[in-house]
Amino acid sequence: MSSLWILFYLTSVSIQEQIIRVGHLLPANPIIANEADVLKICANDLRKRNILPPNLTLEVITMESCKDFNGVENAAYLHYIHNATIYFGPGCNEGITI
C-alpha cells in the first residue's frame, strides 16, 4: 500500500508545472545591452530542443545594476519579490559595494 502512495506522489510531482526564476542583474552598458534577450532566447531554445522537461519553465527577470550602487538592492528585490532561484550578475564591482 505504501508503494502505491509513493508512486502516486511521484506521478503528481512529475506532472506539476515548475518555474525556475532566473534573476539577472544587467549593467547599463551598450556593449551587452542585448544580454537579457539572449538569456530568454537560450531558455526558449532549451525548451524547443527538449533539453528541459516539459513541465519546467525558465523565467528570466532582468534588473539594472552598476548604477547608483543599486546591485545589492535589486538582488534583494529579485530574491524577495520575484522569488528568483538563480542569479547572474552584477557585471561590475560598483553594483555590490555598499
ChimeraX commands (.cxc) that place a marker at each C-alpha (Angstrom):
marker #1 position 0.00,0.00,0.00 radius 0.5
marker #1 position 2.80,2.45,0.83 radius 0.5
marker #1 position 4.44,1.83,-2.54 radius 0.5
marker #1 position 1.16,2.82,-4.22 radius 0.5
marker #1 position 1.20,6.15,-2.34 radius 0.5
marker #1 position 4.83,6.71,-3.30 radius 0.5
marker #1 position 4.01,6.03,-6.95 radius 0.5
marker #1 position 1.04,8.41,-6.77 radius 0.5
marker #1 position 3.18,11.12,-5.18 radius 0.5
marker #1 position 5.97,10.78,-7.74 radius 0.5
marker #1 position 3.45,10.91,-10.58 radius 0.5
marker #1 position 1.80,14.06,-9.25 radius 0.5
marker #1 position 5.14,15.78,-8.64 radius 0.5
marker #1 position 6.42,14.94,-12.12 radius 0.5
marker #1 position 3.41,16.49,-13.89 radius 0.5
marker #1 position 3.27,19.71,-11.86 radius 0.5
marker #1 position 4.40,22.84,-13.67 radius 0.5
marker #1 position 7.64,24.11,-12.16 radius 0.5
marker #1 position 9.10,27.56,-12.79 radius 0.5
marker #1 position 12.74,28.39,-12.19 radius 0.5
marker #1 position 13.14,32.15,-11.95 radius 0.5
marker #1 position 16.49,33.43,-13.17 radius 0.5
marker #1 position 17.49,36.76,-11.64 radius 0.5
marker #1 position 19.69,38.76,-13.99 radius 0.5
marker #1 position 21.47,41.96,-12.95 radius 0.5
marker #1 position 22.45,43.87,-16.08 radius 0.5
marker #1 position 24.87,46.81,-16.12 radius 0.5
marker #1 position 23.88,49.84,-18.20 radius 0.5
marker #1 position 26.48,49.03,-20.85 radius 0.5
marker #1 position 25.55,49.32,-24.54 radius 0.5
marker #1 position 28.02,46.56,-25.45 radius 0.5
marker #1 position 25.94,43.97,-23.57 radius 0.5
marker #1 position 22.53,45.63,-23.88 radius 0.5
marker #1 position 21.06,42.52,-25.55 radius 0.5
marker #1 position 22.22,40.11,-22.84 radius 0.5
marker #1 position 18.73,39.80,-21.33 radius 0.5
marker #1 position 17.25,38.92,-24.74 radius 0.5
marker #1 position 19.96,36.31,-25.31 radius 0.5
marker #1 position 19.16,34.64,-21.97 radius 0.5
marker #1 position 15.48,34.46,-22.93 radius 0.5
marker #1 position 16.35,33.03,-26.36 radius 0.5
marker #1 position 18.53,30.39,-24.67 radius 0.5
marker #1 position 15.72,29.44,-22.29 radius 0.5
marker #1 position 13.31,29.06,-25.22 radius 0.5
marker #1 position 15.89,27.04,-27.17 radius 0.5
marker #1 position 16.29,24.61,-24.27 radius 0.5
marker #1 position 12.54,24.03,-24.35 radius 0.5
marker #1 position 12.33,23.66,-28.16 radius 0.5
marker #1 position 15.17,21.11,-28.24 radius 0.5
marker #1 position 13.52,19.13,-25.40 radius 0.5
marker #1 position 16.53,19.57,-23.13 radius 0.5
marker #1 position 14.26,20.86,-20.36 radius 0.5
marker #1 position 11.50,18.60,-19.11 radius 0.5
marker #1 position 8.10,19.67,-20.49 radius 0.5
marker #1 position 6.86,20.71,-17.05 radius 0.5
marker #1 position 9.84,23.01,-16.37 radius 0.5
marker #1 position 9.93,26.68,-17.37 radius 0.5
marker #1 position 12.80,29.15,-17.09 radius 0.5
marker #1 position 11.64,32.71,-16.43 radius 0.5
marker #1 position 14.34,35.37,-16.86 radius 0.5
marker #1 position 13.86,38.55,-14.80 radius 0.5
marker #1 position 16.32,41.34,-15.59 radius 0.5
marker #1 position 17.03,44.35,-13.42 radius 0.5
marker #1 position 19.60,47.11,-13.62 radius 0.5
marker #1 position 22.86,47.11,-11.70 radius 0.5
marker #1 position 26.09,49.13,-11.62 radius 0.5
marker #1 position 24.30,52.46,-11.33 radius 0.5
marker #1 position 23.98,54.38,-8.06 radius 0.5
marker #1 position 25.04,51.26,-6.12 radius 0.5
marker #1 position 21.72,49.50,-6.80 radius 0.5
marker #1 position 23.08,45.98,-7.44 radius 0.5
marker #1 position 22.54,44.76,-3.88 radius 0.5
marker #1 position 19.12,46.39,-3.68 radius 0.5
marker #1 position 17.96,44.81,-6.93 radius 0.5
marker #1 position 19.42,41.42,-5.98 radius 0.5
marker #1 position 17.34,41.54,-2.79 radius 0.5
marker #1 position 14.31,42.62,-4.83 radius 0.5
marker #1 position 14.81,39.65,-7.19 radius 0.5
marker #1 position 15.06,37.32,-4.19 radius 0.5
marker #1 position 12.21,38.59,-2.03 radius 0.5
marker #1 position 9.73,39.95,-4.58 radius 0.5
marker #1 position 10.32,37.76,-7.64 radius 0.5
marker #1 position 11.44,34.63,-5.73 radius 0.5
marker #1 position 14.45,34.12,-8.03 radius 0.5
marker #1 position 16.30,30.83,-7.72 radius 0.5
marker #1 position 19.38,31.52,-9.85 radius 0.5
marker #1 position 21.30,34.79,-10.17 radius 0.5
marker #1 position 23.60,36.23,-12.85 radius 0.5
marker #1 position 25.46,39.47,-12.19 radius 0.5
marker #1 position 26.16,42.17,-11.40 radius 0.5
marker #1 position 28.74,42.75,-14.09 radius 0.5
marker #1 position 30.71,45.27,-12.02 radius 0.5
marker #1 position 32.06,45.87,-8.53 radius 0.5
marker #1 position 30.06,49.07,-8.04 radius 0.5
marker #1 position 26.82,47.08,-8.06 radius 0.5
marker #1 position 27.77,45.10,-4.96 radius 0.5
marker #1 position 29.52,47.78,-2.92 radius 0.5
marker #1 position 27.59,49.32,-0.06 radius 0.5
marker link #1:1,2 radius 0.2
marker link #1:2,3 radius 0.2
marker link #1:3,4 radius 0.2
marker link #1:4,5 radius 0.2
marker link #1:5,6 radius 0.2
marker link #1:6,7 radius 0.2
marker link #1:7,8 radius 0.2
marker link #1:8,9 radius 0.2
marker link #1:9,10 radius 0.2
marker link #1:10,11 radius 0.2
marker link #1:11,12 radius 0.2
marker link #1:12,13 radius 0.2
marker link #1:13,14 radius 0.2
marker link #1:14,15 radius 0.2
marker link #1:15,16 radius 0.2
marker link #1:16,17 radius 0.2
marker link #1:17,18 radius 0.2
marker link #1:18,19 radius 0.2
marker link #1:19,20 radius 0.2
marker link #1:20,21 radius 0.2
marker link #1:21,22 radius 0.2
marker link #1:22,23 radius 0.2
marker link #1:23,24 radius 0.2
marker link #1:24,25 radius 0.2
marker link #1:25,26 radius 0.2
marker link #1:26,27 radius 0.2
marker link #1:27,28 radius 0.2
marker link #1:28,29 radius 0.2
marker link #1:29,30 radius 0.2
marker link #1:30,31 radius 0.2
marker link #1:31,32 radius 0.2
marker link #1:32,33 radius 0.2
marker link #1:33,34 radius 0.2
marker link #1:34,35 radius 0.2
marker link #1:35,36 radius 0.2
marker link #1:36,37 radius 0.2
marker link #1:37,38 radius 0.2
marker link #1:38,39 radius 0.2
marker link #1:39,40 radius 0.2
marker link #1:40,41 radius 0.2
marker link #1:41,42 radius 0.2
marker link #1:42,43 radius 0.2
marker link #1:43,44 radius 0.2
marker link #1:44,45 radius 0.2
marker link #1:45,46 radius 0.2
marker link #1:46,47 radius 0.2
marker link #1:47,48 radius 0.2
marker link #1:48,49 radius 0.2
marker link #1:49,50 radius 0.2
marker link #1:50,51 radius 0.2
marker link #1:51,52 radius 0.2
marker link #1:52,53 radius 0.2
marker link #1:53,54 radius 0.2
marker link #1:54,55 radius 0.2
marker link #1:55,56 radius 0.2
marker link #1:56,57 radius 0.2
marker link #1:57,58 radius 0.2
marker link #1:58,59 radius 0.2
marker link #1:59,60 radius 0.2
marker link #1:60,61 radius 0.2
marker link #1:61,62 radius 0.2
marker link #1:62,63 radius 0.2
marker link #1:63,64 radius 0.2
marker link #1:64,65 radius 0.2
marker link #1:65,66 radius 0.2
marker link #1:66,67 radius 0.2
marker link #1:67,68 radius 0.2
marker link #1:68,69 radius 0.2
marker link #1:69,70 radius 0.2
marker link #1:70,71 radius 0.2
marker link #1:71,72 radius 0.2
marker link #1:72,73 radius 0.2
marker link #1:73,74 radius 0.2
marker link #1:74,75 radius 0.2
marker link #1:75,76 radius 0.2
marker link #1:76,77 radius 0.2
marker link #1:77,78 radius 0.2
marker link #1:78,79 radius 0.2
marker link #1:79,80 radius 0.2
marker link #1:80,81 radius 0.2
marker link #1:81,82 radius 0.2
marker link #1:82,83 radius 0.2
marker link #1:83,84 radius 0.2
marker link #1:84,85 radius 0.2
marker link #1:85,86 radius 0.2
marker link #1:86,87 radius 0.2
marker link #1:87,88 radius 0.2
marker link #1:88,89 radius 0.2
marker link #1:89,90 radius 0.2
marker link #1:90,91 radius 0.2
marker link #1:91,92 radius 0.2
marker link #1:92,93 radius 0.2
marker link #1:93,94 radius 0.2
marker link #1:94,95 radius 0.2
marker link #1:95,96 radius 0.2
marker link #1:96,97 radius 0.2
marker link #1:97,98 radius 0.2
view
